[in-house]
């Protein structure tokens, strides 16, 4: 079991808590994290890009000149791919880029990402993320007190409108719930700020 300090939103240490090494103390599997991140990005793609083939471009129904005797190369349509305003050969069409990764690999990647944050000293546990009012300044001061400059991912157990609305205008700061955590967001942040009860939830799911 690893031990980590727990802070309040003013940056004062209030206690210590133990972390389960089965979740936070494994040797990070880089290959698993890479596979899951690539899968996540692929699944975000809309796949709506589309080009017109020669059959879909308007015009070009008439043969531009006779087959022989003009000195020109033979042409059947002014909408062939080699013509300006012609169709596109082998261009993209709407498709789905989604594919699945097995659950064991996903769990390994998530535990690897969590363990890497602890190993790199980027994990910050906060006893409570409750705010008195919707105020961006409150979150800015909290981040400053916790030395969490730059990109930060704030994780809570339940939807908190005060926290979400207070942090959404701060560049590089993102909020998430325990059940919406993903490897891409965890690896992309400089500081991983987690509520103490969220730590227990994460361990409950991934142990």
C-alpha positions as a printed NumPy array, in Angstrom:
array([[  0.   ,   0.   ,   0.   ],
       [  1.267,   3.453,  -0.931],
       [  0.536,   6.472,   1.242],
       [ -0.311,   9.896,  -0.161],
       [ -1.169,  13.217,   1.445],
       [ -4.718,  14.582,   1.306],
       [ -5.166,  18.357,   0.939],
       [ -8.05 ,  20.773,   1.226],
       [ -8.899,  23.273,  -1.524],
       [ -6.668,  25.864,   0.142],
       [ -3.609,  23.645,  -0.247],
       [ -3.301,  22.652,   3.419],
       [ -2.505,  19.043,   4.264],
       [ -5.328,  17.537,   6.301],
       [ -4.479,  13.828,   6.449],
       [ -2.884,  10.848,   4.74 ],
       [ -4.593,   8.077,   2.838],
       [ -3.492,   4.675,   1.593],
       [ -3.692,   3.737,  -2.076],
       [ -4.161,   0.194,  -3.31 ],
       [ -1.043,  -0.901,  -5.176],
       [ -3.157,  -3.126,  -7.429],
       [ -4.54 ,   0.064,  -8.999],
       [ -1.957,   2.747,  -8.307],
       [  1.266,   0.789,  -7.998],
       [  1.629,  -1.399, -11.079],
       [  4.376,  -1.059, -13.674],
       [  2.767,   1.028, -16.462],
       [  2.205,  -0.9  , -19.671],
       [  3.024,   1.624, -22.403],
       [  1.774,  -0.605, -25.205],
       [ -1.644,  -1.035, -23.573],
       [ -2.004,   2.707, -22.976],
       [ -1.033,   3.457, -26.576],
       [ -3.556,   0.955, -27.948],
       [ -6.397,   2.358, -25.836],
       [ -5.557,   5.994, -26.655],
       [ -5.514,   5.235, -30.401],
       [ -8.862,   3.455, -29.998],
       [-10.315,   6.424, -28.097],
       [ -9.216,   8.898, -30.782],
       [-10.522,   6.668, -33.572],
       [-13.901,   6.421, -31.868],
       [-14.094,  10.231, -31.652],
       [-13.855,  10.578, -35.439],
       [-17.103,  11.619, -37.121],
       [-16.351,   9.877, -40.411],
       [-18.526,  12.348, -42.349],
       [-15.971,  13.379, -44.999],
       [-17.193,  12.747, -48.518],
       [-16.011,  13.41 , -52.066],
       [-17.884,  13.147, -55.367],
       [-16.958,  10.396, -57.793],
       [-17.182,  10.914, -61.572],
       [-20.72 ,   9.505, -61.53 ],
       [-21.849,  12.052, -58.922],
       [-20.402,  15.238, -60.467],
       [-22.879,  17.254, -62.517],
       [-22.267,  17.337, -66.295],
       [-19.835,  15.44 , -68.474],
       [-22.407,  13.324, -70.254],
       [-21.173,  14.249, -73.722],
       [-17.921,  12.977, -75.186],
       [-15.769,  16.167, -75.453],
       [-14.371,  15.331, -78.929],
       [-14.31 ,  12.467, -81.34 ],
       [-12.16 ,   9.465, -80.578],
       [ -9.595,   9.812, -83.404],
       [ -7.973,  12.407, -85.582],
       [ -7.87 ,  15.444, -83.288],
       [ -4.35 ,  15.037, -81.927],
       [ -5.76 ,  15.045, -78.404],
       [ -5.734,  12.095, -76.053],
       [ -8.986,  10.172, -76.193],
       [-11.52 ,  11.364, -73.597],
       [-14.943,  10.035, -72.721],
       [-16.091,  12.675, -70.256],
       [-15.061,  16.088, -68.882],
       [-15.834,  14.785, -65.394],
       [-13.075,  12.156, -65.333],
       [-10.644,  12.504, -62.378],
       [ -7.861,  14.027, -64.496],
       [-10.07 ,  16.977, -65.532],
       [-10.531,  20.207, -63.586],
       [-13.977,  20.028, -61.947],
       [-13.906,  16.27 , -62.486],
       [-14.748,  13.615, -59.922],
       [-12.328,  12.336, -57.297],
       [-10.793,   8.898, -57.739],
       [-10.719,   6.719, -54.609],
       [-11.7  ,   9.648, -52.353],
       [-13.117,   9.284, -48.832],
       [-16.747,   8.387, -48.279],
       [-18.751,   8.448, -45.016],
       [-17.74 ,   5.554, -42.804],
       [-17.424,   4.586, -39.168],
       [-13.961,   4.426, -37.639],
       [-15.195,   2.75 , -34.462],
       [-13.719,  -0.496, -33.187],
       [-13.568,  -2.173, -29.801],
       [-10.735,  -3.099, -27.472],
       [-11.14 ,  -5.999, -25.039],
       [-11.978,  -5.239, -21.413],
       [ -8.797,  -6.713, -19.937],
       [ -6.649,  -4.417, -22.067],
       [ -8.794,  -1.411, -21.142],
       [ -8.443,  -2.167, -17.423],
       [ -4.694,  -2.65 , -17.756],
       [ -4.359,   0.651, -19.628],
       [ -6.425,   2.515, -17.027],
       [ -4.416,   1.11 , -14.095],
       [ -1.203,   1.878, -15.979],
       [ -2.291,   5.492, -16.504],
       [ -3.271,   5.905, -12.84 ],
       [ -0.008,   4.325, -11.657],
       [  2.044,   6.576, -13.945],
       [  0.416,   9.683, -12.453],
       [  1.297,   8.56 ,  -8.936],
       [  4.849,   7.587,  -9.943],
       [  5.429,  10.959, -11.608],
       [  4.096,  12.899,  -8.611],
       [  1.183,  14.326, -10.596],
       [ -1.591,  12.862,  -8.441],
       [ -3.222,  15.255,  -5.961],
       [ -5.919,  14.002,  -3.582],
       [ -8.338,  16.604,  -2.188],
       [-10.633,  15.897,   0.745],
       [-13.558,  17.772,  -0.841],
       [-14.226,  19.704,  -4.036],
       [-17.34 ,  21.461,  -2.739],
       [-17.518,  25.167,  -3.602],
       [-19.671,  27.837,  -1.958],
       [-20.772,  29.4  ,  -5.233],
       [-20.216,  29.362,  -8.995],
       [-17.021,  31.374,  -9.209],
       [-14.068,  30.836, -11.518],
       [-11.782,  32.609,  -9.06 ],
       [-12.416,  29.893,  -6.449],
       [-11.123,  27.146,  -8.769],
       [ -8.21 ,  29.317,  -9.93 ],
       [ -7.141,  29.891,  -6.322],
       [ -7.517,  26.169,  -5.558],
       [ -5.28 ,  25.22 ,  -8.487],
       [ -2.711,  27.803,  -7.442],
       [ -2.743,  26.536,  -3.837],
       [ -2.253,  22.955,  -5.057],
       [  0.569,  23.966,  -7.452],
       [ -1.531,  22.666, -10.334],
       [ -0.581,  25.134, -13.039],
       [ -1.052,  24.066, -16.659],
       [ -3.367,  21.276, -17.722],
       [ -5.399,  19.808, -14.885],
       [ -8.029,  17.077, -14.739],
       [-10.405,  17.383, -11.778],
       [-12.277,  14.194, -10.892],
       [-15.381,  14.058,  -8.722],
       [-17.874,  11.307,  -7.859],
       [-21.071,  13.14 ,  -8.797],
       [-22.158,  15.989, -11.06 ],
       [-21.422,  19.287,  -9.315],
       [-22.727,  22.27 , -11.284],
       [-20.744,  24.712,  -9.143],
       [-17.46 ,  22.971,  -9.889],
       [-18.219,  22.406, -13.58 ],
       [-19.337,  25.968, -14.294],
       [-16.551,  27.485, -12.204],
       [-13.816,  25.631, -14.069],
       [-15.043,  25.464, -17.674],
       [-13.624,  28.879, -18.624],
       [-10.121,  28.11 , -17.362],
       [ -7.801,  27.089, -20.246],
       [ -6.43 ,  23.563, -19.87 ],
       [ -8.74 ,  22.613, -16.983],
       [-11.225,  19.79 , -17.431],
       [-13.649,  18.118, -15.05 ],
       [-14.715,  14.469, -15.156],
       [-16.636,  11.913, -13.155],
       [-15.276,   8.575, -11.993],
       [-17.51 ,   6.74 , -14.483],
       [-16.389,   8.932, -17.42 ],
       [-12.642,   8.692, -16.841],
       [-10.549,   7.684, -19.815],
       [ -6.855,   7.023, -20.403],
       [ -6.516,   9.824, -22.973],
       [ -7.6  ,  12.549, -20.52 ],
       [ -5.504,  11.139, -17.674],
       [ -2.299,  11.02 , -19.727],
       [ -3.009,  14.439, -21.259],
       [ -3.08 ,  16.363, -17.973],
       [ -0.154,  17.742, -15.995],
       [ -1.95 ,  17.386, -12.655],
       [ -4.518,  14.73 , -11.801],
       [ -6.713,  16.144,  -9.019],
       [ -9.054,  13.591,  -7.429],
       [-11.561,  13.905,  -4.612],
       [-10.88 ,  11.498,  -1.736],
       [-14.2  ,   9.681,  -2.189],
       [-13.458,   9.396,  -5.929],
       [-10.225,   7.55 ,  -5.097],
       [-12.271,   4.965,  -3.198],
       [-14.656,   4.61 ,  -6.147],
       [-11.782,   4.121,  -8.6  ],
       [-10.291,   1.398,  -6.403],
       [-13.701,  -0.233,  -6.058],
       [-14.047,  -0.478,  -9.836],
       [-10.497,  -1.468, -10.789],
       [ -9.36 ,  -3.686,  -7.918]])
